[in-house]
Amino acid sequence: MQQSNASRPNKVRTETTKAALKAAARELFLERGFNDTGTPEIVKRANVTRGALYHHFADKKALFEEIIEDECAAVTAQIDKRSMDELTALDALKQGADAFIEAMASEGRTKLILIEAPNILGRDKLLDIEERHTRRSLKVGVSEAMKAGQLMPLPFDALIEILSSIFDSAALNIEAGMPPDDITRLVHGIIDGLTKPASPAS
């Protein structure tokens, strides 16, 4: 029992230190970019020692990778929350798309995930992260809509790639200043265009 109580403050300190480092690094990466941000600046803003940074992260890239993992997890949480209501599979897919677009509009998120991450981590590493989060949700949504007969039986993997690209493009265009309502209507129109045609009346 004493060991458990003693380890609890250590765990809290660890989580607090890591949170401070990630928050400071996120701010600086958005202000200056990854390459122009040094670890001395990160630890100074986080108010921790440089040793603390290297205790928790192998290097600046590892810190950035965990930030991206957190960002993708936050987007997925919002998608899952919006898709939990009593909806048809098709409506759940649309709600998930809306949630993705809204979540990506969070300050700096599109820049970090879609602009910085491919350059810093490489496309394959980013895809690995997305497979645990946003792409997982998209695959579930598309699969359920196909099982319900509400989407045409198109090649699954290709459809995931195309829809993922469309959603990323939607987030980037909103980041660039296009009206979110216009983008959302367009995304809904694309999804509607993939719906399975109704069987002709006999």
N, C-alpha and C positions, 0 to 999 in steps of 0.2 A: 504493500500500500504506500509506504513512504517513497519507494522508488517511482511509483506511478505519479505521486504528487510532485516529486522533484522534477520529473521529466516534462510535466505539463508546462511549467514556465519556459523551459527550453524550447518546447514546440511553439509556444506563443511568440517567443523572441525570434525564432527562425521565420515564422510566417510574417511577422511584422517587418523584419529586415528585408525579406524578399519582396514584400509588397511595396516597401519604400523604394527599393532599387528599381523595380519594374515601373512604378509610377514616375519616378524621376527620369528614367531612360526613355519612357514613352514620350514624355513632354519634350525632351531634348531631340529625340529622333524626328519628331514632327517639326520642331523649330529649325533644326539645322541639317537634318538628314543623318542617316546611319554613319556614313563615311566621315562626316565632319564633326561627329560627336566622340569625344575621348572619354575613357573610363575615369580620369580624374574629375571631369565635369559631372559625371553621373554620381559618383560617390559624394561629391561636395553637395550637390542638390539633394541627395537622399539623406545627407547628414550621417553617413556611416563611413567606416574605414575601407580602404582599398582591399585590405585583407578579407573583410566581410564579403565583398563582391566575389572574390575568387574562391571563397569558401562555399558559396552557393551556386556559382556559375563558372564553367570552365573558362569562358572568355566573353567578350562583348556579343559575339554572334550567338552564343548559347542563351544569353539574356534576351536578345532580340527574338530568338526562336520561341522562348517561353511566352513572351508577350504576344506573339502571333497565335500561339496555341490558345491563350486566354481569350483573345479577340474572337477567334473562330468559335470557341465554346460559348461565348456570350451571344453571338449571332444565332447559334443553334438552339440555345435555350429559349430565345425569343420566338424562333420558328416553331419549336415544339409546343410552346405555350399557346400560340395562336391556332395551332392545328388540333388542339385537344377537345375543342367543342364538338357538339353533335352535328357534324357536317357530312355531306356526301364526300366521297373520296376526291372528286373533282374540285369541289369547293374548298376542301382542306388543302389541296395542292395550290390553289389560288391564294388562300390565306397564308400559306407558307411562303409563297413568292412575295406577297405584300410585306410579311414580317422580315424577310431577308432584306428587301429594299429599305425598309424603315431602320432596321438594325445597322445596316451599312452606312446609313446617314449620320450615325453617331460621330461626333467630332474626331476627325483624323483616321477613322477606321478604314475607309476605302483606300486612303493613301498608304497606310501601313500594310494592309493585306494584299491589295491588287497592284500597287506600284513599287513599294519598297521590297516586300517579301520575295517576289520572283527574282529580283536582282541580287539580294543578299543571301537568301537560302537556296536559290535555284528552284526551277519549276517542279522538279521531282519531289523535293522535300516539302514544298508547299502543298502539292497534291496529296502527299502522305497525311499531312495535317488536316486537309479538307476532307479526306476520306473518313476521318474519325469524327467529323463534325458536320459541316454544311452539306457535303455530298452524300453523307449517310442519310440525312433527312430528306434530301431530294430523291434519292433512290427509293426510300420507303414510300414517299408520296406518289411517285410515278408508278411504282409496283402496285400499290393499292388501287390506284385509278384504273390501271390495266386489268387487274383482277375483277374489278367491279364492272368491267365492260364499258367504262366511260372514256377511255383513251383508245385510239387505234392501236392494234398490235404491231407497233413499229420496232425496229431493232433497238433493244433496250440500251446497250452501252453507247451507241451512237446518239440516241435521244438524250441521255444524261449529259454527254459532252456538249451537245448543241444548247440544251436548256441552261446548263451551267454557264456557258459563254454568254448567253442572252442575259442572264441575271447579273453577271459581272459587268457586262456592258451597260446595263441599266444603272447600276451603282456608280459607274465611272461617269456616265452622262449627267446624272444628278449632281455628282461632285463638281462637274464642269459648269453647272448652272441651269440645266434643263428643268422644266417644271416637273416635280414628282408625280403629280396627277396624270400628266400626259404619258409619262413612262409607265406608270401602273396600268393605265388603260391599254397601252400597247402590249404589255406583257400578258394581260388577261386575254386580249384578242388573239395572241399567238397560242396560248393554251387552249382557248376555245376552238381554234383551227385544227387542233390535234384530237378533238373529241370524235368518238366513234359515231358515224352517221346512224340515225335512227332507222330501224328496220321498216321497210315499206309496209303499209297496211295491207292486210290480205283481203 
